[in-house]
Amino acid sequence: MNTIRKRCTVSLLLVMLMAALFASEGNGLVVRSPLFGTTQSTVTPVTSLSMQTYAGQLGLSSVDVVDTAESRVLSAISNGSYPVTPGDMYRLVYLDGMNTVTLDLQADEKVSVAIPGLGTIEGNGLTFNQLKQQILSMVQTYHSFSNPQLILKGTGAFSVSVIGEVEGTRVVPVWGLSRLSSVVGSATQYASTRNVKITHVDGTTDTYDLYLALRKGVLDQDPLLRSGDVITLLRSERIVILSGNVYAPGTYQLKEGESLSDLVTFYGGGVLSSADVQKIRIQRYISKTGAWEVAYADLFAGSPYELSHMDQVVVDTITPSVQSLTIEGAVSASEAYDNLSSTALLGNSSGRIFYQFYPGETVKQMLETISPRLMTVSDLDGAYLLRENQRIPLKAQQVLYGTDENGSMQLQAGDSFVIPFNQRFVTVSGAVVRPGVFAYVPDKGVNYYLSLAGGLSDDASVPTSIKILGPDGKKVDAEDDVFPESTISVAKNTFVKDIAPTVAVLGLVSSILGIVAVVFSTLVDAKNL
């Protein structure tokens, strides 16, 4: 009973081993290049993106600039566009005969400047330089050779109102060189940067685009403020958040007719080299369902992709497509791939590996990855690469440890890398008892293999002539060691070789003569009868 049970156990183990061998050869093992990293990055369907503040959308600095009365005066004098502002203070100096006249002047609320004894000049719409020329001209009209001089002693100030999409209506104090962008600090993040209105005292209204002014350098879209101006900030109609592999991620307000391509190229400054431009992710909140909807768009698609208010656009990093090649032959396809165990278990059975390589990976990098799977019977110098019906020899050992130029060759999908088995056998032929192929044993000479072949046969030549050819086909001395794939040939006796055909011919002739004699004798006997 125990004997039957042992036989069943052994049979079952053999069946399992054979199944493992066939499975290994048929399916192969999948090996992923370490260049992909230890973990695969996953793209979250919906990423929470924060919206920039109004100042952040315009790139306004949050650093407070020191603004003093002295610095304002210096800025006004050096800036030719400084307008006459209510409260401006001037000092006029001129000669009246032998006397020096010094007058302190000031612009009133209507920016009029009165000069005692001479008259009044209306400064509305004038710059300081224009006002200065009119005042000097007036003095010279009444006092020739007076050499008048006008000096700006102090700058005035006024207030403007900011209303609309703001945290609260503001009355902001400003001065003559204050621009529109300096009074929008109270705007909410939903206020329009593209459509800012200024209503002047005379009732006229102008509209400005602060985004073009501050982000694209169109400075006339950020005008100087005037006394009595009312700034109205409207709510933006289409805000889109851009994130990912672009040069300028941020929150942008698109104008009518602008699409995904405009957002990425004009607003975002273009994509980085790592951007997946054929799979740009658009995240959109659907108010009816209360859930986020994720769609993907190709930046180079024919028709423009329209974006909606509060869309979130993510330019993800391109994911390298997984391409593979096969590695076949003397390579271990077992998970436990150390040389000793794989050789002991599988012997010289052929293995197959499906290698998933990283884009741009070279032959040397691939061999370095699979080098632990190479076995003692792997013929590294005989390895080759099959690519589009072309056989490319690869000396794998020189690629790994030398300077083989083929090591820098990049892998391609569909390649097949073949590693032959090293034929560790010695062939013995000629005048021996049992010619054949025998297993190679290191450090053994020619006599060892002749003894495996049963020794010399009777037709061996005298004296004995033994010819040894190495793996490369070159002759090897009999005193040297025998290498794998060598051929040992023992010459036969030439006399026996030459006499054999002669004996055969004589035997054939004698047989024919015998047949002829029998036929002739039969015919003679028949005639006598």
C-alpha positions as CSV (number, residue, x, y, z in Angstrom):
1,M,0.0,0.0,0.0
2,N,2.8,2.4,0.9
3,T,4.6,1.5,-2.4
4,I,1.4,2.4,-4.4
5,R,1.1,5.7,-2.5
6,K,4.7,6.7,-3.1
7,R,4.3,5.9,-6.8
8,C,1.2,8.1,-7.0
9,T,3.0,10.9,-5.2
10,V,6.0,10.7,-7.6
11,S,3.7,10.7,-10.6
12,L,1.8,13.7,-9.4
13,L,5.0,15.7,-8.8
14,L,6.2,14.8,-12.3
15,V,2.9,15.9,-13.8
16,M,3.1,19.2,-11.9
17,L,6.7,19.8,-13.0
18,M,5.9,19.1,-16.6
19,A,2.9,21.5,-16.4
20,A,5.1,24.2,-15.0
21,L,7.7,23.7,-17.7
22,F,5.1,23.9,-20.5
23,A,3.4,26.9,-18.9
24,S,6.8,28.6,-18.6
25,E,7.6,28.0,-22.3
26,G,4.1,28.8,-23.5
27,N,3.1,31.9,-21.6
28,G,6.4,33.5,-20.5
29,L,7.1,35.9,-17.7
30,V,6.4,39.6,-17.8
31,V,9.2,41.8,-16.6
32,R,8.8,45.6,-16.4
33,S,11.7,48.0,-16.8
34,P,12.9,49.6,-13.6
35,L,13.0,52.9,-15.5
36,F,9.2,53.1,-14.9
37,G,9.8,53.5,-11.2
38,T,8.8,51.5,-8.3
39,T,5.2,52.6,-8.4
40,Q,3.0,53.6,-11.3
41,S,1.5,57.1,-11.1
42,T,-2.2,57.2,-11.3
43,V,-4.3,60.2,-12.4
44,T,-7.1,61.1,-10.1
45,P,-10.3,61.7,-12.1
46,V,-11.1,64.9,-10.2
47,T,-8.4,67.1,-8.7
48,S,-9.4,69.9,-6.3
49,L,-8.0,73.1,-7.8
50,S,-8.1,76.4,-5.9
51,M,-9.1,79.6,-7.5
52,Q,-6.7,82.6,-7.4
53,T,-7.7,85.9,-5.8
54,Y,-8.4,88.9,-8.0
55,A,-4.9,90.3,-7.3
56,G,-3.4,86.9,-8.1
57,Q,-5.2,86.7,-11.4
58,L,-3.7,90.0,-12.4
59,G,-0.3,89.3,-11.0
60,L,-0.5,92.3,-8.6
61,S,2.2,92.4,-5.9
62,S,1.1,92.2,-2.3
63,V,4.2,94.1,-1.1
64,D,3.4,97.6,0.1
65,V,5.4,100.4,-1.6
66,V,6.6,103.2,0.6
67,D,4.8,106.3,-0.6
68,T,5.9,109.6,0.9
69,A,5.2,113.2,0.1
70,E,8.8,113.8,-1.1
71,S,8.8,110.7,-3.3
72,R,5.5,111.8,-4.9
73,V,6.9,115.2,-5.8
74,L,10.0,113.6,-7.3
75,S,7.8,111.2,-9.3
76,A,5.6,114.0,-10.5
77,I,8.5,116.1,-11.7
78,S,10.2,113.3,-13.5
79,N,6.9,112.0,-15.2
80,G,5.9,114.1,-18.1
81,S,2.3,112.8,-17.9
82,Y,1.6,114.0,-14.3
83,P,-1.7,115.9,-14.5
84,V,-2.7,119.0,-12.6
85,T,-4.3,117.7,-9.5
86,P,-6.5,119.4,-6.9
87,G,-4.3,120.5,-4.0
88,D,-1.1,120.7,-6.0
89,M,1.2,123.4,-4.5
90,Y,3.6,125.5,-6.5
91,R,6.1,128.3,-5.9
92,L,6.5,131.0,-8.5
93,V,9.6,133.3,-8.4
94,Y,10.2,136.2,-10.8
95,L,11.8,139.6,-11.0
96,D,9.8,142.8,-10.9
97,G,12.3,145.5,-11.7
98,M,15.0,145.2,-9.0
99,N,12.7,143.3,-6.7
100,T,12.3,139.4,-6.4
101,V,8.7,138.3,-6.2
102,T,7.9,134.9,-4.5
103,L,4.4,133.5,-4.7
104,D,2.9,130.2,-3.3
105,L,0.2,128.9,-5.6
106,Q,-2.3,126.0,-5.2
107,A,-4.7,124.2,-7.6
108,D,-8.3,124.4,-6.3
109,E,-11.0,121.7,-6.5
110,K,-11.6,122.6,-10.2
111,V,-7.8,122.5,-10.8
112,S,-7.7,126.2,-11.4
113,V,-4.6,128.1,-10.4
114,A,-4.9,131.8,-9.5
115,I,-1.8,134.1,-9.8
116,P,-2.3,137.3,-7.8
117,G,-2.2,140.4,-9.9
118,L,-1.9,138.5,-13.1
119,G,-4.9,136.2,-13.6
120,T,-6.1,132.6,-13.4
121,I,-5.2,129.6,-15.5
122,E,-7.6,126.6,-15.9
123,G,-5.6,123.4,-15.3
124,N,-8.3,120.9,-16.2
125,G,-6.8,118.4,-18.7
126,L,-3.3,119.8,-18.5
127,T,-0.1,118.2,-17.3
128,F,2.2,119.9,-14.9
129,N,4.6,120.8,-17.7
130,Q,1.8,122.4,-19.8
131,L,0.6,124.4,-16.8
132,K,4.1,125.5,-16.1
133,Q,4.5,126.9,-19.6
134,Q,1.3,128.8,-19.4
135,I,2.1,130.4,-16.1
136,L,5.6,131.4,-17.2
137,S,4.3,132.8,-20.4
138,M,1.7,134.9,-18.5
139,V,4.4,136.3,-16.2
140,Q,6.7,137.3,-19.1
141,T,3.7,139.0,-20.8
142,Y,3.4,141.4,-17.9
143,H,7.0,141.5,-16.7
144,S,9.5,141.4,-19.4
145,F,13.0,140.1,-18.5
146,S,11.5,138.8,-15.3
147,N,13.1,135.3,-15.7
148,P,10.2,133.5,-14.0
149,Q,10.6,130.0,-12.4
150,L,7.8,127.6,-11.3
151,I,8.6,124.9,-8.8
152,L,6.3,122.0,-7.7
153,K,6.3,122.0,-3.9
154,G,3.7,119.4,-3.1
155,T,1.2,117.0,-4.9
156,G,-2.5,117.1,-4.3
157,A,-4.9,114.2,-3.7
158,F,-8.5,113.3,-4.4
159,S,-10.9,110.4,-4.0
160,V,-12.5,107.9,-6.3
161,S,-15.3,105.4,-5.6
162,V,-15.1,101.6,-6.2
163,I,-18.4,99.8,-6.5
164,G,-19.8,96.5,-7.9
165,E,-18.3,93.0,-7.4
166,V,-16.3,94.1,-4.3
167,E,-16.2,93.1,-0.7
168,G,-17.6,96.5,0.1
169,T,-18.0,99.8,-1.6
170,R,-14.9,101.9,-1.1
171,V,-14.0,105.6,-1.4
172,V,-10.3,105.4,-2.1
173,P,-7.9,108.3,-1.7
174,V,-5.5,108.6,-4.7
175,W,-3.2,111.2,-6.3
176,G,-2.3,112.3,-9.7
177,L,-0.2,109.3,-10.8
178,S,-2.6,106.7,-9.3
179,R,-3.8,104.2,-12.0
180,L,-6.9,102.0,-12.2
181,S,-5.0,98.9,-11.0
182,S,-4.1,100.6,-7.7
183,V,-7.7,100.8,-6.4
184,V,-9.1,97.3,-7.1
185,G,-7.8,95.6,-4.0
186,S,-11.3,95.2,-2.6
187,A,-12.5,93.2,-5.6
188,T,-13.7,89.6,-5.1
189,Q,-12.2,86.7,-7.0
190,Y,-15.3,86.6,-9.2
191,A,-14.9,90.2,-10.4
192,S,-14.1,90.8,-14.0
193,T,-10.6,91.6,-15.0
194,R,-11.6,92.1,-18.6
195,N,-14.4,94.5,-18.3
196,V,-13.7,97.3,-15.8
197,K,-15.8,100.5,-16.2
198,I,-14.8,104.1,-15.2
199,T,-17.5,106.7,-15.1
200,H,-16.1,110.3,-15.2
201,V,-17.5,113.5,-13.7
202,D,-18.8,114.6,-17.1
203,G,-20.9,111.4,-17.4
204,T,-18.8,109.6,-20.0
205,T,-17.9,106.0,-19.4
206,D,-14.8,104.1,-20.6
207,T,-14.1,100.3,-20.4
208,Y,-10.7,98.8,-19.7
209,D,-9.1,95.4,-19.7
210,L,-6.8,95.1,-16.8
211,Y,-5.6,91.6,-17.8
212,L,-4.1,92.9,-21.0
213,A,-2.6,95.8,-19.1
214,L,-0.9,93.8,-16.3
215,R,-0.3,90.4,-17.9
216,K,0.3,91.4,-21.6
217,G,1.8,94.8,-21.3
218,V,-0.9,96.9,-23.0
219,L,-0.4,99.9,-20.7
220,D,-3.1,102.1,-22.1
221,Q,-5.6,99.7,-20.5
222,D,-4.5,100.9,-17.1
223,P,-5.3,104.6,-17.2
224,L,-4.5,107.4,-14.7
225,L,-7.5,108.2,-12.4
226,R,-9.2,111.6,-12.3
227,S,-11.0,113.4,-9.6
228,G,-14.6,112.2,-9.2
229,D,-14.1,108.9,-11.1
230,V,-16.4,106.0,-10.2
231,I,-14.9,102.5,-10.9
232,T,-17.4,99.7,-11.4
233,L,-16.3,96.1,-11.2
234,L,-18.6,93.7,-13.0
235,R,-19.0,90.0,-12.3
236,S,-17.0,87.8,-14.7
237,E,-18.9,85.7,-17.2
238,R,-16.4,82.9,-17.7
239,I,-13.7,82.0,-15.3
240,V,-11.5,78.9,-16.0
241,I,-8.8,77.4,-13.8
242,L,-5.7,76.1,-15.7
243,S,-3.3,73.7,-14.0
244,G,-0.6,71.1,-14.8
245,N,2.2,71.1,-17.4
246,V,1.9,74.6,-18.7
247,Y,4.2,77.6,-18.3
248,A,1.7,79.8,-16.6
249,P,-0.9,77.9,-14.6
250,G,-3.6,80.1,-12.9
251,T,-7.1,81.4,-13.0
252,Y,-8.1,83.1,-16.3
253,Q,-11.2,84.9,-17.6
254,L,-11.9,84.0,-21.2
255,K,-13.6,86.4,-23.6
256,E,-16.3,85.4,-26.0
257,G,-15.1,83.1,-28.8
258,E,-12.0,81.9,-27.0
259,S,-11.6,78.1,-26.6
260,L,-9.4,75.5,-25.0
261,S,-6.6,76.2,-27.5
262,D,-6.6,79.9,-26.5
263,L,-6.5,79.1,-22.8
264,V,-3.5,76.8,-23.1
265,T,-1.4,78.7,-25.7
266,F,-2.3,82.4,-25.1
267,Y,-3.1,82.5,-21.4
268,G,-1.1,79.5,-20.2
269,G,1.9,80.4,-22.3
270,G,2.1,77.0,-24.0
271,V,2.7,73.4,-22.8
272,L,5.8,71.9,-21.3
273,S,7.6,69.0,-23.0
274,S,6.0,66.5,-20.5
275,A,2.4,67.5,-21.3
276,D,-0.1,65.1,-22.7
277,V,-1.6,67.4,-25.3
278,Q,-3.8,64.7,-26.7
279,K,-5.6,64.0,-23.4
280,I,-6.2,67.3,-21.7
281,R,-8.5,66.8,-18.7
282,I,-11.6,69.1,-18.3
283,Q,-13.4,68.9,-15.0
284,R,-16.9,70.4,-15.0
285,Y,-19.4,70.6,-12.1
286,I,-22.9,69.7,-13.2
287,S,-25.4,71.5,-11.0
288,K,-28.3,69.3,-12.0
289,T,-26.6,66.1,-10.7
290,G,-24.4,67.7,-8.1
291,A,-21.4,65.8,-9.4
292,W,-18.2,66.4,-11.3
293,E,-18.0,65.4,-14.9
294,V,-14.6,64.6,-16.4
295,A,-13.9,64.9,-20.2
296,Y,-10.8,64.7,-22.3
297,A,-9.9,66.8,-25.3
298,D,-7.1,66.7,-27.9
299,L,-5.4,70.1,-28.2
300,F,-4.8,69.6,-31.9
301,A,-8.3,68.4,-32.8
302,G,-9.9,70.1,-35.7
303,S,-12.8,71.8,-34.0
304,P,-12.3,74.1,-31.0
305,Y,-13.3,72.8,-27.6
306,E,-15.6,75.2,-25.9
307,L,-15.1,75.8,-22.1
308,S,-17.8,76.7,-19.6
309,H,-17.8,79.0,-16.6
310,M,-15.8,77.6,-13.7
311,D,-14.3,74.7,-15.7
312,Q,-11.1,73.2,-14.4
313,V,-8.5,72.3,-17.1
314,V,-5.6,70.0,-16.1
315,V,-2.7,69.3,-18.5
316,D,-1.5,66.0,-17.2
317,T,1.9,64.5,-17.6
318,I,2.2,62.2,-20.5
319,T,2.2,58.6,-19.5
320,P,4.7,56.5,-21.6
321,S,2.9,53.9,-23.6
322,V,3.9,50.4,-22.5
323,Q,5.8,48.6,-25.3
324,S,7.4,45.2,-25.0
325,L,9.8,42.8,-26.7
326,T,10.4,39.1,-26.2
327,I,13.6,37.5,-24.7
328,E,13.9,33.8,-25.5
329,G,16.4,31.1,-25.1
330,A,18.9,30.4,-22.3
331,V,17.2,32.7,-19.8
332,S,15.3,31.9,-16.7
333,A,11.6,32.6,-16.8
334,S,11.0,31.5,-13.2
335,E,10.3,33.9,-10.4
336,A,13.1,32.3,-8.4
337,Y,15.7,33.0,-11.0
338,D,19.0,32.5,-9.3
339,N,21.4,30.6,-11.6
340,L,21.8,27.5,-9.4
341,S,18.1,26.8,-8.7
342,S,16.9,27.5,-12.1
343,T,19.5,25.3,-13.8
344,A,18.8,22.5,-11.4
345,L,15.1,22.7,-11.9
346,L,14.8,23.4,-15.5
347,G,18.0,22.0,-16.9
348,N,18.5,23.5,-20.4
349,S,14.8,24.2,-21.1
350,S,14.2,27.4,-23.1
351,G,12.6,30.3,-21.3
352,R,10.6,33.3,-22.6
353,I,10.3,36.8,-21.1
354,F,8.0,39.6,-22.2
355,Y,10.0,42.7,-21.4
356,Q,8.1,46.0,-21.0
357,F,10.7,48.7,-21.8
358,Y,10.6,52.4,-21.2
359,P,10.6,54.8,-24.2
360,G,14.2,55.4,-25.3
361,E,15.6,52.5,-23.3
362,T,18.8,50.9,-24.7
363,V,20.0,47.3,-25.2
364,K,22.5,47.7,-22.4
365,Q,19.9,48.9,-19.9
366,M,17.7,46.0,-20.8
367,L,20.6,43.5,-20.4
368,E,21.5,45.0,-17.0
369,T,17.9,44.4,-15.9
370,I,17.7,40.8,-17.0
371,S,21.4,39.9,-16.1
372,P,20.4,38.0,-12.9
373,R,18.2,35.7,-15.1
374,L,21.1,34.6,-17.3
375,M,22.3,31.0,-16.7
376,T,25.6,29.2,-16.9
377,V,24.6,27.7,-20.2
378,S,23.7,31.1,-21.8
379,D,25.8,31.8,-24.9
380,L,26.3,35.5,-24.4
381,D,28.6,35.9,-27.4
382,G,26.1,34.2,-29.7
383,A,23.1,36.4,-28.7
384,Y,21.3,38.3,-31.4
385,L,18.4,40.7,-32.0
386,L,15.6,40.0,-34.5
387,R,14.2,43.3,-35.8
388,E,12.0,43.4,-38.9
389,N,13.4,40.2,-40.4
390,Q,16.9,41.4,-39.8
391,R,19.3,39.6,-37.5
392,I,21.6,41.9,-35.5
393,P,24.5,40.1,-33.7
394,L,25.0,41.2,-30.1
395,K,27.9,40.2,-27.9
396,A,26.0,40.5,-24.7
397,Q,29.0,40.1,-22.4
398,Q,30.8,42.9,-24.2
399,V,27.7,45.0,-24.1
400,L,27.4,44.6,-20.3
401,Y,31.1,44.9,-19.4
402,G,32.7,46.3,-22.5
403,T,32.3,49.0,-25.2
404,D,30.1,47.3,-27.8
405,E,28.5,50.1,-29.8
406,N,25.3,48.1,-30.1
407,G,24.7,48.6,-26.4
408,S,23.5,52.1,-27.1
409,M,20.9,50.9,-29.6
410,Q,17.3,51.8,-28.5
411,L,14.7,49.1,-28.2
412,Q,11.7,49.0,-30.4
413,A,8.3,47.3,-30.0
414,G,8.3,43.9,-31.6
415,D,12.0,43.2,-31.1
416,S,13.0,39.6,-30.3
417,F,16.2,39.1,-28.3
418,V,17.5,35.5,-28.6
419,I,20.1,34.0,-26.2
420,P,21.3,30.6,-27.5
421,F,22.4,27.8,-25.3
422,N,26.1,27.2,-25.0
423,Q,26.5,23.7,-26.6
424,R,28.7,22.2,-23.9
425,F,29.5,19.0,-25.8
426,V,32.5,17.3,-27.5
427,T,32.1,15.3,-30.7
428,V,34.2,12.1,-31.2
429,S,34.3,10.5,-34.7
430,G,36.4,8.3,-36.9
431,A,38.1,5.1,-35.8
432,V,36.6,4.6,-32.4
433,V,34.3,2.0,-31.0
434,R,31.3,4.3,-30.2
435,P,31.5,7.5,-32.2
436,G,29.1,10.2,-30.9
437,V,28.5,13.4,-28.9
438,F,29.6,13.4,-25.2
439,A,29.1,15.9,-22.4
440,Y,31.9,18.4,-21.8
441,V,33.8,18.1,-18.6
442,P,36.2,20.9,-17.7
443,D,40.0,20.3,-17.5
444,K,39.8,16.9,-19.4
445,G,42.1,16.0,-22.2
446,V,41.6,14.1,-25.4
447,N,42.2,10.6,-23.8
448,Y,39.2,11.2,-21.5
449,Y,36.8,11.6,-24.5
450,L,38.4,8.7,-26.4
451,S,37.8,6.4,-23.5
452,L,34.1,7.6,-23.4
453,A,33.9,6.5,-27.1
454,G,35.2,3.0,-26.2
455,G,38.7,3.6,-27.3
456,L,40.2,3.0,-30.7
457,S,38.6,0.6,-33.1
458,D,40.4,-2.1,-35.1
459,D,40.5,0.0,-38.2
460,A,42.4,2.8,-36.5
461,S,45.4,3.9,-38.4
462,V,48.9,2.8,-37.3
463,P,50.5,4.9,-36.0
464,T,47.4,6.6,-34.5
465,S,46.5,9.9,-36.1
466,I,44.2,12.1,-34.0
467,K,42.9,15.5,-35.2
468,I,41.3,18.0,-32.8
469,L,39.4,21.1,-34.0
470,G,38.3,23.8,-31.6
471,P,34.9,25.6,-31.5
472,D,36.3,28.1,-34.1
473,G,37.3,25.3,-36.5
474,K,41.0,25.8,-35.9
475,K,43.4,22.9,-35.1
476,V,44.2,22.3,-31.4
477,D,47.2,20.4,-30.0
478,A,46.5,17.0,-28.4
479,E,48.3,18.1,-25.2
480,D,46.0,21.1,-24.7
481,D,42.7,21.0,-22.9
482,V,39.6,20.2,-24.9
483,F,37.0,23.0,-25.1
484,P,33.2,22.8,-25.5
485,E,32.0,22.2,-29.1
486,S,35.4,20.7,-30.1
487,T,35.6,17.8,-32.5
488,I,38.0,14.8,-32.1
489,S,38.6,12.8,-35.2
490,V,40.6,9.5,-35.3
491,A,41.9,8.5,-38.7
492,K,41.2,5.0,-40.0
493,N,43.7,2.5,-41.6
494,T,44.0,3.6,-45.2
495,F,44.9,0.0,-46.4
496,V,41.6,-1.4,-45.1
497,K,39.9,1.6,-46.6
498,D,41.4,1.0,-50.0
499,I,41.1,-2.9,-50.1
500,A,37.5,-3.0,-49.2
501,P,36.2,-1.7,-52.5
502,T,38.4,-4.1,-54.4
503,V,37.2,-7.1,-52.4
504,A,33.7,-6.0,-53.0
505,V,34.2,-5.8,-56.7
506,L,35.8,-9.2,-56.9
507,G,33.0,-10.7,-55.0
508,L,30.4,-9.2,-57.3
509,V,32.3,-10.4,-60.4
510,S,32.6,-14.0,-59.1
511,S,28.9,-14.0,-58.3
512,I,28.0,-12.9,-61.8
513,L,30.3,-15.6,-63.3
514,G,28.7,-18.2,-61.1
515,I,25.2,-17.2,-62.3
516,V,26.3,-17.3,-65.9
517,A,27.8,-20.8,-65.5
518,V,24.6,-22.2,-64.0
519,V,22.5,-20.7,-66.8
520,F,24.8,-22.2,-69.4
521,S,24.8,-25.6,-67.8
522,T,21.0,-25.6,-67.7
523,L,20.8,-24.8,-71.4
524,V,23.2,-27.6,-72.4
525,D,21.2,-30.2,-70.4
526,A,18.0,-29.1,-72.1
527,K,19.5,-29.5,-75.5
528,N,20.7,-33.1,-74.9
529,L,17.3,-34.1,-73.9
